Amino acid sequence: MATFVTKADLVEVAARAGGLSKAAAGEAVNALFDAIIANVAKGKRVTVVGFGTFLARERKARAGRNPANGKSFRVSAKTIPAFTASQGFRDAVGRR
């Protein structure tokens, strides 16, 4: 069975930790995500010490193949979002 944490779960944790209403915590969580997205979209790196770094990566153009009919096609270059976990984050997950 898959276990996951939703944005609402994060808002609830932030509300409890900060002694805020869920509405205020929701606005804070949304503002944080919006700031990360806006800065990465501008090509900036967003580093949260002890957590990780959000950045934009360039993916080169490459050849692809349609698995249904085997025909080759060209996949164009594009920019994608990426995340690199900090060493502390990696260690915490590894201890699990």
FENCORZI-V557721 format. One record per residue. N is the residue number from 1. RES is the residue in one letter. PHI is phi in radians with two decimals (999 if undefined). NEAR is the number of other ideal C-beta (glycine too) atoms within 8 Angstrom. D_LAST is the distance of its C-alpha to the last C-alpha in Angstrom with 1 decimal. Layout:
# FENCORZI-V557721
n = <N;N>
res = <RES;RES>
phi = <PHI;PHI>
near = <NEAR;NEAR>
d_last = <D_LAST;D_LAST>
This chain:
# FENCORZI-V557721
n = <1;2;3;4;5;6;7;8;9;10;11;12;13;14;15;16;17;18;19;20;21;22;23;24;25;26;27;28;29;30;31;32;33;34;35;36;37;38;39;40;41;42;43;44;45;46;47;48;49;50;51;52;53;54;55;56;57;58;59;60;61;62;63;64;65;66;67;68;69;70;71;72;73;74;75;76;77;78;79;80;81;82;83;84;85;86;87;88;89;90;91;92;93;94;95;96>
res = <M;A;T;F;V;T;K;A;D;L;V;E;V;A;A;R;A;G;G;L;S;K;A;A;A;G;E;A;V;N;A;L;F;D;A;I;I;A;N;V;A;K;G;K;R;V;T;V;V;G;F;G;T;F;L;A;R;E;R;K;A;R;A;G;R;N;P;A;N;G;K;S;F;R;V;S;A;K;T;I;P;A;F;T;A;S;Q;G;F;R;D;A;V;G;R;R>
phi = <999;-1.36;-2.03;-2.52;-1.95;-1.65;-1.06;-1.07;-1.13;-1.13;-1.08;-1.09;-1.12;-1.11;-1.11;-1.15;-1.16;-1.72;1.09;-1.91;-1.27;-1.11;-1.13;-1.17;-1.13;-1.09;-1.12;-1.14;-1.10;-1.08;-1.11;-1.10;-1.08;-1.07;-1.14;-1.09;-1.06;-1.08;-1.27;-1.15;-1.09;-1.43;1.61;-1.57;-1.62;-2.02;-1.93;-1.95;-1.01;1.49;-2.06;2.80;-2.21;-1.74;-2.70;-1.77;-2.07;-1.56;-1.81;-1.24;-1.14;-2.68;-1.52;-2.16;-2.44;-1.32;-1.20;-1.28;-2.17;1.37;-1.30;-1.48;-2.62;-1.75;-1.68;-1.29;-1.18;-2.75;-1.77;-2.20;-1.34;-2.48;-2.37;-2.07;-1.26;-1.25;-1.09;-1.10;-1.11;-1.05;-1.12;-1.11;-1.22;-1.17;-1.37;-1.02>
near = <2;3;3;4;4;6;6;6;8;10;12;10;8;12;13;7;6;8;5;9;6;9;6;9;14;9;8;11;12;8;8;8;8;8;9;10;8;8;10;14;7;6;5;6;7;11;7;8;5;6;8;10;10;12;11;10;8;7;7;5;6;6;7;8;8;9;4;4;4;6;6;7;8;8;7;5;6;6;6;7;8;8;8;7;8;12;5;8;11;9;8;8;8;6;5;4>
d_last = <17.3;16.1;14.6;15.6;16.7;20.3;22.4;24.0;20.7;20.3;24.0;23.6;20.9;23.2;26.2;24.8;23.5;26.8;29.1;30.4;31.7;29.7;32.4;32.1;28.3;28.7;31.3;29.0;26.1;28.7;30.3;27.1;26.4;30.1;30.2;27.4;29.1;32.6;31.7;29.9;32.8;35.1;33.4;31.7;28.2;26.3;23.9;21.7;20.9;17.2;16.3;18.2;21.6;23.4;26.3;28.9;29.1;32.2;32.0;35.0;37.5;37.0;38.5;37.1;38.2;38.7;37.2;39.8;42.9;41.7;43.5;42.2;41.9;41.0;37.8;38.8;36.9;34.9;32.6;29.1;26.5;23.4;20.3;18.8;15.5;16.0;14.6;12.8;11.2;10.2;8.9;6.8;5.4;5.5;3.8;0.0>
